[in-house]
């Protein structure tokens, strides 16, 4: 009984990955830690944590910000942004304008897109076009009409180089899976999952033909660890994260860079605040470092505060239960606020 192609490729991968440490580690143990096995284990442990938490991020920061900054204009003259009329989508849109790109927007509110178009063109002197679509509307006739409209818009621009899959939504408040209204579940699946796949499939053929392009998906750090009471939302964000970081390798040969960003909270329609904080920044604090990471990584925490939270969440032994406690308190506050509002409305 012989080996098939998959098994041979697996052996090649394992051999190429494991052979260097198998040769080097015994030498380190013998000459640096003779007779001190625990010291050798401690050295390996410290080296691993230093590499993962300090050295690798430091090198990535230097590489993306000083040595090889990605010029987004190399992908094309136009960027495409979904969910661009507020929050991080709007920030991406204006950032592209500042960098000299025109933008094609896909969103559901025509008045908001008209206002964005006027503001964008006045501020940046570039063009903004839009196509109206509600990603929660899966009616075949409506979807076919959108595809036709989008194809027409895409053919009218010279080169659409970047797609930002930003459109998304969450359950209104932290909630147990069986208590989330079915409508909210359907919306999250249609918009967060369906919208990301739909837009990626619509733009990739042209990027493959031109052999250049980029796809950025705005995922969420909630999908990088168990996040109770946001289970459905974090699962849909995990879908986009896995899709995009896999596409990072899948489309490399075509000159297409794919990046999934996994921020924690930031000021948006889903996290409404008047100003940013160290742990919940303004969208601008996420967009610029996200663009710096493009072409260098499959997945990234763009904002330094979120990276620090991610490291803590990864190494802390009880992250899931800690987040459960936080979400339960958030749920209780939301329910108390809703109760007060109902009582105020009743007394009017």
N, C-alpha and C positions, 0 to 999 in steps of 0.2 A: 504494500500500500504506500503510494507516494504522496508528495505534497502538491496541493494545487497552487494556483498563482497567488491567491490571497494569503495562504499560509507562508509561501516563500517571501512575499513582500513584508509580512509581519515579522518574520525572522530577520530580514535585512534591517528593518526599522529598529527592532530590539537590539540587534548586534551593534548597529551604529550608535545607538543611544547609550547603551550600558557598557560597551567595551572600554571607552576612555576612563570612566570612574572605576571600573573593575581593575584597571591597570594602575591608575594613579593613587587611589585611596590606600591600598596596602603599603605603598611607598611612603606616603605621609605618616601612616601609623607607625611604620617601622623606624623612620629616621627622626620624626619630630616628637612622637609619643611612645618611645620604647617601654614596653611593660606597663603602660598606663592606658588601659582600655577606656576607662571612664573619662579620662581627659580627652581622648580622641573623640568619643561620642559627644562630649560637651563642645569640642571644637566644631564638629559637623553641625550641631544644633545652632550654635551662635552664628556660624557662617551662613546657614540657610536663612535664618531670620534677618540677618544683616543684608543679604542679597535681595530678598523679597521685599523688605520694608524700607531699606535705605539706599543701597547701591544701585539697584535696578531703577527705582524711581528717579534718583539723582541723574543717572545717565540719560534716561528718557527725557527729563526736563531739559538737560543741556542739549541733547540732540534736536529736540523739536523747537527750542526757542533760540538757539544760537547757531548750530551747525547746519541744519537742513530744514529751514522753515518752508512749509508748503505754500506755494503761490496758487491760490484757488483759481486764478484766471487761466491757468494752464489747461483746465478741464473744458472750458468753453465760455461763451459770452453770456450765457443765461444760467440762472439757478431756478429750481422748482421747490417751492415750500408749501406743505400742506398745513392747515390750521394756522394760517399766518396772521390772523387779525387781532391777536393778543398774545401776551406772554412771550415765551421763548421763540415761538414761530415768528412773531413780529420782530423780535430782536435779530434773529437770523436774517430776515428780509432786509432790515435797515443796514445790518453789517455788510451784507453782500453789496448793497448800493454804495456804501462807503468804499468798498474795495474795487468798485468799477464794474460790477455785474448788473445786468438787467434781471428781473425776477418775474417768473410765472407763478401765480398763486392759485391754489385750489382750496376753497373753503365754502361754507354754506350760506353765508350772509352777504348778499350783493351790496347793500348799503355800507357795510363795514369794509368790504373790499374796495368800493368806490372811494371811501374816505382814505383808506390806506394808499390807494393809487395816487390820489392828489398830493398827499403828504410826501410820499416816496419820491415822486417825480420833481416836486418843488425842492426838496432837500438835497437830492443826489444828482439830479440832472440825467437820470437813467430812465429806462422804460419799465413799466410794470403792466403786465397783462394778467387777466384772471379767468378762471373757469369755475362756475358755480356747481357744487355737488355736496350733498349730505351723505357721508360715508355710511350712515346707518340705514340708508334707503337701498335695500337690496332687490327692489323690483327689477326684473330683467329688462323691461323696456326703458326704465330710467337709467339703469346701468349702461345699456347699449348706447343711449343718447349721450351720456357723459363720455364714454370711450371715444365716440365720434368727435365730440367737441374738443376733447383733450388732444386727440390725434391731429386735428386741424390746427390747434394752437401750437402744438409741438412742431409741426411742419412749417409754421410761419416764422419761427425763430431760427437763427442761423445755427446755433449749436447749444443744446441744453446740457451743461456739463455736470451739474450737481443736483441731486435730489435730497431734500430733507424730509424724511418721514416723521413729521411732528404731531399730526393730528391724533388726539387720544382723549380719553376720559376715564374717570374712576367712579366707583360708587360714592354717593354723596357723603356718607359718614362711615366710619369703621363698622362692620357688621358681620355677623355669622353668615356663612354661605347660604344656609337654607332660608334665611330671612331677607336676603337681598331680593327686591322685586324682579320678576323675570324680565321685565322690560330693560332694567339696568344691566342685567347679565347679557342680554342680547346685544345691547348697545356696545358694551365693552368688547364683545367678541367681534362684532361687525366692524367697529371703528378701529380698535387697537390692532386686531389681527388681520381682518379682511382688508382694511385700508392700506396697511403696510405691504402686504403681498401684492395687492392690486397695483399700487403706484410703482413698486419695484419692477413688476413685470411689464408695465407700460413703457418705462424709460430704458430698461436694460438693452433691448434690441438695438436701439440707435447708438448707445454707448459702445456696445460690442462691435457694431459696424465701424464706428470711428476709432475704436481701440483706445478710448480714454473716457474717463468719467469718474464720478464719486457718488456714493450713497451714504448718507448719515441717518441713522435711526435714533430718535430720542426715546430711549428705554427708561428704566428706573432702577435705582439701587435696591428697591424693594424686591426685585427678582433675584438678587444675588445671595439671599438667605431667606429662611422661612419668615414670612410676615403675616402673622395671624390677624384676622379681621379685615385684611386687604387681600385675601387669598385669591379671589378671581382676578382682581386688577393686577396683582403682582405676577400671576400666571400668564396673563395676556402680555405683559411687558417682558416676561421671560421668553415668550414666543418670538417677539421682535428682536430681542437680544441674540437668541440662538440663531435665528435666520440670518441676521446681518453679520455676525462674527464668522459664521460658516461661509457666507458669500465673500467675505474678505479673502479667503483662500481660493474659493471657487472661481473668482473673476480676476485674480491677479494676472493671469496669462493674457487677459484682454486689456491690461492697463487701467483697470477700474479699481479704485480704492473704496473699501467699505468699512464703516466705523459705527459701532454701537456705543452711545454714551449712556452712562447709568448714574444720573445725579440723584441725590436725596432731595429733600424739599427745597424749592426756590419760589420766589414770589410769582404767582400765576393765578389763573381763575380757580385752580384747585387748592391753592394755598394763598389766600388773600391777606396781604399785609401792606401797610403804607410804605414801608421801607425795608431794605434787606438787612439781614443780620449775618454774623460770622457763619452760622450753620444753615441759614436759609437765605442765600444771597439773591440779588437781582439777576435776571436772565443774562445781562451783559457779562457777569462774572463767569458764566458757563460757556457762552457762545465762542468767545475769542480763543480760550484754551482748547475748546473742542476742535476748532479749525486748525490749530497748531498740531493736534494729534493726528489729523487726517493724513493717511499715507504711511503712518508709523506704527499703528496699532489696530487690532481688530475690535478692541473694547477698552473703554477708558472712563475713569472718573475725572472729568475735566477740571473741576474746582478743587482746590487744595484742601478745603475743609471737608469736603465729601470724601476725598481720598483718605484723609485721616480717620473719618468715621468708618469707612470701609475696612481699613486695616484693623481697627479695634473690633468691628463686627466679625471679621474673619477669624481673629485669634482668640477672642473672648469665648469662654467655654459655654456660656448660657445666653447667647444673643437672642435666640428665639423666644425664650421665656421673658427676657427683659423687654423685648419689643411687644410681647403680648400684654404686659402690664401697662406699657405706654399707650397702646391702642385701646385698651379697656378704659383707661382714664379719659382718653380723647372721646370715646364713644359716650361715656357718661356725661361729659361736658356738652356734647352736641344734643343729647337727649334732654338735658336740663334746660338748655337754651330754647329748644323747640317747645318744651312744656311752658316756659315763661311766655313765649310769643303767643302760644295758643290761649293762655289765660288773659293776656293783654287784649287779644282780638275779641275774646268772649266778653270782656268787660266794656268794650266800646259800644 
